[in-house]
């Protein structure tokens, strides 16, 4: 492609949060400025619970609203097992829990396209939950949020109210297309 037809994406760090001693029930970014095209949240998290095996689910909310219904799709793989799911909310299997190898954290990315538009918000996720002794769970999901106002807050929280462990972290980036 000729260089004049390509758009460069510039990412700008909006904020970073690292969970302190005692853990936290989620990581939330508020007062997000409307000066970017898209948002990207990158995280590295672990929970202290062993509920559900080695890998743990993370729920995403925008402006205090979970995604809705049959428009959410999940593709996952673990070892030789693969599967799909239609979920009620956008979920990311990007958190490692206490059943996994000590000190391993799951990692993921949540991309929110056109976050200031008046349309419903499309969210795309990818993640891997790591455990040195049991492999890794990879997941990709997409969801449609019934949020038509500009996104001013994004929250990730572990499923079932479990706290993120100390040292879990997330960084929110604003994406500008130059």
C-alpha positions as CSV (number, residue, x, y, z in Angstrom):
1,X,0.0,0.0,0.0
2,X,1.3,3.5,-0.7
3,X,2.4,5.2,2.5
4,X,-0.2,8.1,2.1
5,X,-3.0,5.6,2.3
6,X,-2.0,4.1,5.7
7,X,-3.0,5.4,9.1
8,X,-0.6,5.1,11.9
9,X,-2.0,4.3,15.3
10,X,-0.5,6.1,18.3
11,X,-1.1,4.7,21.7
12,X,-1.0,7.0,24.7
13,X,-1.0,5.8,28.3
14,X,-4.1,7.2,30.2
15,X,-3.5,5.4,33.5
16,X,-2.0,2.4,35.2
17,X,-3.3,0.6,38.3
18,X,-1.4,-2.0,40.4
19,X,-3.2,-3.8,43.2
20,X,-1.7,-3.4,46.6
21,X,-1.5,-5.5,49.7
22,X,-4.8,-7.3,50.5
23,X,-6.0,-7.4,46.9
24,X,-8.9,-5.6,45.2
25,X,-12.3,-6.7,43.9
26,X,-11.6,-5.2,40.5
27,X,-9.6,-2.6,38.6
28,X,-11.6,0.4,37.3
29,X,-10.6,3.4,35.2
30,X,-12.9,6.4,35.4
31,X,-13.2,9.9,33.9
32,X,-11.8,8.6,30.6
33,X,-11.3,11.6,28.2
34,X,-13.1,11.5,24.9
35,X,-10.0,12.6,22.9
36,X,-9.0,9.2,21.3
37,X,-10.5,7.0,18.6
38,X,-10.3,3.7,20.5
39,X,-9.3,2.3,23.9
40,X,-7.1,-0.6,24.8
41,X,-6.8,-2.1,28.3
42,X,-3.9,-4.4,29.0
43,X,-3.8,-6.5,32.2
44,X,-1.8,-9.0,34.1
45,X,-3.9,-10.6,37.0
46,X,-4.2,-13.4,39.5
47,X,-6.8,-14.3,42.0
48,X,-6.4,-16.2,45.3
49,X,-9.3,-18.6,44.8
50,X,-9.0,-22.0,43.2
51,X,-12.7,-22.0,42.1
52,X,-13.1,-23.6,38.7
53,X,-9.6,-25.0,38.3
54,X,-6.5,-23.3,37.2
55,X,-8.0,-20.6,35.0
56,X,-10.4,-17.8,36.0
57,X,-12.8,-15.6,34.2
58,X,-12.7,-11.8,34.1
59,X,-15.9,-9.8,33.5
60,X,-15.8,-6.5,31.7
61,X,-18.1,-3.5,32.3
62,X,-18.4,-0.2,30.5
63,X,-20.0,2.8,32.2
64,X,-21.2,0.3,34.9
65,X,-23.0,-1.8,32.2
66,X,-22.2,-5.4,31.4
67,X,-22.5,-6.5,27.8
68,X,-25.7,-8.1,26.8
69,X,-27.0,-11.4,25.6
70,X,-26.6,-13.4,22.5
71,X,-24.2,-11.1,20.7
72,X,-21.3,-12.2,22.8
73,X,-19.0,-15.0,21.5
74,X,-16.1,-16.8,23.1
75,X,-13.5,-19.1,21.5
76,X,-11.1,-20.9,23.8
77,X,-8.4,-23.5,23.8
78,X,-6.6,-25.5,26.4
79,X,-4.1,-28.2,25.4
80,X,-5.9,-30.2,22.7
81,X,-9.3,-29.0,23.8
82,X,-11.1,-26.2,22.0
83,X,-14.5,-24.8,22.3
84,X,-16.9,-22.0,21.7
85,X,-19.6,-20.4,23.8
86,X,-22.4,-17.9,23.5
87,X,-22.1,-15.9,26.7
88,X,-24.4,-13.5,28.6
89,X,-21.5,-11.1,29.2
90,X,-18.2,-10.4,27.6
91,X,-15.8,-12.6,29.4
92,X,-12.0,-13.1,29.3
93,X,-10.4,-16.2,30.6
94,X,-7.3,-14.1,31.3
95,X,-6.7,-14.6,35.0
96,X,-4.6,-17.3,36.7
97,X,-5.7,-18.5,40.1
98,X,-4.2,-20.2,43.2
99,X,-4.5,-23.7,41.6
100,X,-1.9,-22.6,39.1
101,X,1.9,-22.5,39.6
102,X,2.8,-20.0,42.3
103,X,3.5,-16.4,41.1
104,X,2.1,-16.9,37.6
105,X,-0.3,-14.3,36.3
106,X,-2.7,-14.4,33.4
107,X,-2.4,-11.7,30.7
108,X,-4.9,-10.1,28.3
109,X,-6.0,-7.2,26.2
110,X,-9.4,-5.7,25.8
111,X,-10.0,-3.4,22.8
112,X,-12.9,-1.0,22.7
113,X,-13.5,0.4,19.2
114,X,-15.1,3.8,18.6
115,X,-15.6,4.3,22.3
116,X,-17.1,7.9,21.9
117,X,-19.6,7.0,19.2
118,X,-23.4,7.0,19.8
119,X,-23.5,3.3,18.6
120,X,-23.4,0.2,20.8
121,X,-19.8,-0.6,21.7
122,X,-18.0,-3.5,20.2
123,X,-15.4,-5.1,22.5
124,X,-12.7,-7.6,21.4
125,X,-10.6,-9.5,23.9
126,X,-7.7,-11.9,23.8
127,X,-5.9,-13.5,26.8
128,X,-3.9,-16.3,28.1
129,X,-4.0,-17.8,31.6
130,X,-0.7,-19.3,32.4
131,X,0.3,-22.3,34.6
132,X,3.7,-23.8,34.2
133,X,2.4,-27.2,35.3
134,X,-0.9,-27.4,33.4
135,X,-0.5,-25.6,30.2
136,X,-2.3,-22.4,29.2
137,X,-5.9,-21.4,28.5
138,X,-6.2,-19.1,25.5
139,X,-9.4,-17.2,24.8
140,X,-10.7,-14.7,22.3
141,X,-14.1,-13.1,22.6
142,X,-16.2,-10.3,21.2
143,X,-19.2,-8.6,22.7
144,X,-21.7,-5.9,22.0
145,X,-22.4,-3.6,24.9
146,X,-25.7,-1.7,25.1
147,X,-23.9,1.5,25.8
148,X,-24.6,4.3,23.4
149,X,-23.0,7.2,25.3
150,X,-19.2,7.8,25.3
151,X,-17.4,5.3,27.4
152,X,-16.1,7.2,30.5
153,X,-15.3,4.1,32.7
154,X,-14.0,0.6,32.2
155,X,-13.9,-2.0,34.9
156,X,-12.5,-5.6,35.0
157,X,-13.4,-7.8,37.9
158,X,-12.9,-11.5,38.6
159,X,-15.9,-13.8,38.3
160,X,-17.8,-14.6,41.5
161,X,-16.4,-11.5,43.4
162,X,-12.9,-13.0,44.1
163,X,-10.2,-10.4,44.7
164,X,-7.3,-9.8,42.4
165,X,-4.1,-10.6,44.2
166,X,-1.4,-8.1,45.1
167,X,0.7,-7.1,42.0
168,X,-2.1,-7.6,39.6
169,X,-2.1,-4.6,37.2
170,X,-3.8,-3.0,34.3
171,X,-3.0,-0.1,32.0
172,X,-5.5,1.8,29.9
173,X,-4.3,3.3,26.6
174,X,-6.0,5.8,24.3
175,X,-5.5,5.0,20.6
176,X,-5.3,7.8,18.1
177,X,-5.3,7.3,14.3
178,X,-3.0,9.8,12.7
